[in-house]
């Protein structure tokens, strides 16, 4: 079975960004965070396919 979700740390590493950026700015940049759990124990994760699609979109916007 393939991995469907990435943790915040995995997402940050994949994007070559800081963990703080993922928590603070990823949602504003267009990445959809998924929250598992409630309150302080909630885990933020990102769908791998959506992160990959977002990267491709950013490359197109940058002319790459």
Backbone as JSON, one array per atom type, in Angstrom:
{
  "sequence": "XXXXXXXXXXXXXXXXXXXXXXXXXXXXXXXXXXXXXXXXXXXXXXXXXXXXXXXXXXXXXXXX",
  "N": [[0.85, -1.19, 0.0], [0.54, 2.21, -0.82], [1.81, 5.24, 0.58], [-0.44, 7.66, 1.66], [-0.65, 10.07, 3.0], [1.39, 12.75, 4.23], [3.44, 13.72, 6.94], [3.88, 16.86, 8.71], [6.61, 17.36, 8.94], [7.66, 15.64, 6.96], [6.45, 16.78, 4.72], [7.61, 19.32, 4.75], [10.29, 18.63, 4.28], [10.05, 17.47, 1.75], [9.28, 19.67, 0.24], [11.42, 21.26, 0.61], [11.36, 23.25, 2.54], [10.93, 25.04, 5.65], [9.71, 23.54, 8.72], [8.25, 25.33, 10.2], [7.35, 27.07, 8.18], [5.58, 25.38, 6.83], [3.58, 24.94, 8.8], [2.73, 27.6, 9.18], [2.36, 28.91, 6.64], [1.63, 27.18, 4.53], [-1.1, 26.56, 4.06], [-2.08, 29.07, 3.23], [-0.68, 29.26, 0.91], [-1.9, 27.52, -0.73], [-1.89, 24.81, -0.26], [-3.66, 22.08, 1.07], [-4.31, 21.47, 4.35], [-4.84, 18.59, 6.38], [-6.51, 17.76, 9.29], [-6.05, 15.6, 11.88], [-7.56, 14.33, 14.64], [-8.22, 16.12, 17.74], [-8.03, 19.4, 19.18], [-5.08, 20.23, 21.05], [-3.73, 17.9, 20.53], [-4.08, 17.33, 17.91], [-3.08, 16.22, 14.71], [-1.46, 17.52, 11.95], [-1.6, 16.86, 8.55], [-0.69, 16.22, 5.13], [-2.0, 15.46, 1.93], [-0.24, 13.36, -0.14], [-0.49, 13.22, -2.97], [-1.73, 15.67, -3.51], [0.18, 17.49, -2.66], [2.24, 16.94, -4.46], [0.94, 17.66, -6.86], [0.6, 20.37, -6.33], [3.26, 21.25, -6.32], [3.92, 20.83, -9.02], [2.19, 22.67, -10.19], [3.27, 25.06, -9.17], [5.71, 25.03, -10.47], [4.9, 25.37, -13.12], [3.8, 27.94, -12.93], [6.09, 29.36, -12.41], [7.34, 29.18, -14.74], [8.74, 26.93, -15.34]],
  "CA": [[0.0, 0.0, 0.0], [1.33, 3.43, -0.89], [1.54, 6.24, 1.61], [-1.34, 8.68, 1.14], [-0.47, 11.34, 3.71], [2.72, 13.09, 4.74], [3.45, 14.56, 8.14], [4.38, 18.22, 8.48], [8.05, 17.26, 8.73], [7.88, 15.04, 5.64], [6.04, 17.78, 3.73], [8.65, 20.36, 4.74], [11.47, 18.07, 3.62], [9.72, 17.29, 0.33], [9.22, 21.0, -0.39], [12.65, 21.98, 0.95], [10.95, 24.41, 3.32], [10.99, 24.77, 7.09], [8.49, 23.06, 9.36], [7.49, 26.54, 10.57], [6.66, 27.54, 6.98], [4.44, 24.49, 6.56], [2.52, 25.27, 9.76], [2.27, 28.99, 9.08], [2.05, 29.45, 5.31], [1.24, 26.21, 3.5], [-2.52, 26.75, 3.76], [-2.23, 30.3, 2.45], [-0.04, 29.05, -0.39], [-2.77, 26.68, -1.54], [-1.86, 23.41, 0.17], [-4.78, 21.8, 1.97], [-3.93, 20.64, 5.51], [-5.85, 17.71, 6.96], [-6.3, 17.69, 10.73], [-6.49, 14.33, 12.46], [-7.63, 14.5, 16.08], [-8.82, 17.36, 18.23], [-7.29, 20.24, 20.11], [-3.62, 20.28, 21.02], [-3.19, 16.63, 20.07], [-4.38, 17.16, 16.49], [-1.94, 16.07, 13.81], [-1.64, 18.1, 10.63], [-0.98, 16.07, 7.5], [-0.98, 16.67, 3.77], [-2.1, 14.39, 0.96], [0.94, 13.33, -0.99], [-0.86, 13.54, -4.35], [-2.03, 17.1, -3.58], [1.46, 18.21, -2.54], [2.92, 16.76, -5.75], [0.23, 18.49, -7.84], [0.9, 21.77, -6.0], [4.62, 21.5, -6.79], [3.86, 20.95, -10.49], [1.53, 23.94, -10.48], [4.23, 26.12, -8.88], [6.72, 25.01, -11.54], [4.27, 25.99, -14.3], [3.69, 29.38, -12.68], [7.43, 29.94, -12.44], [7.85, 29.06, -16.11], [9.64, 25.79, -15.42]],
  "C": [[0.89, 1.25, 0.0], [0.89, 4.41, 0.19], [0.67, 7.35, 1.01], [-1.11, 10.05, 1.76], [0.97, 11.5, 4.15], [2.56, 13.94, 5.99], [3.96, 15.96, 7.77], [5.87, 18.17, 8.19], [8.36, 16.68, 7.35], [7.53, 16.03, 4.53], [7.1, 18.86, 3.61], [9.9, 19.85, 4.01], [11.23, 17.93, 2.12], [9.77, 18.62, -0.42], [10.51, 21.8, -0.19], [12.33, 23.31, 1.64], [11.07, 24.05, 4.79], [9.66, 24.24, 7.59], [7.61, 24.25, 9.74], [6.73, 27.08, 9.37], [5.43, 26.68, 6.69], [3.29, 24.8, 7.51], [1.9, 26.63, 9.48], [1.7, 29.34, 7.71], [1.52, 28.47, 4.28], [-0.23, 26.37, 3.1], [-2.77, 27.98, 2.91], [-1.65, 30.15, 1.05], [-0.86, 28.13, -1.29], [-2.73, 25.2, -1.21], [-2.96, 23.18, 1.2], [-4.3, 20.93, 3.13], [-5.11, 19.81, 5.99], [-5.52, 17.54, 8.42], [-6.9, 16.39, 11.25], [-6.43, 14.47, 13.98], [-8.2, 15.85, 16.44], [-7.86, 18.11, 19.14], [-5.79, 20.2, 19.93], [-2.99, 19.0, 20.48], [-3.44, 16.39, 18.59], [-3.09, 17.08, 15.69], [-2.31, 16.66, 12.46], [-0.92, 17.22, 9.63], [-1.43, 16.59, 6.15], [-1.04, 15.46, 2.86], [-0.93, 14.46, 0.0], [0.6, 13.74, -2.43], [-1.14, 15.03, -4.52], [-0.75, 17.94, -3.48], [2.21, 18.12, -3.86], [2.27, 17.61, -6.83], [0.52, 19.96, -7.6], [2.29, 22.14, -6.5], [4.63, 21.68, -8.3], [3.23, 22.27, -10.9], [2.49, 25.11, -10.24], [5.3, 26.19, -9.96], [6.16, 25.65, -12.82], [4.18, 27.5, -14.13], [5.04, 30.08, -12.77], [8.05, 29.83, -13.83], [8.78, 27.88, -16.3], [8.95, 24.64, -16.0]]
}
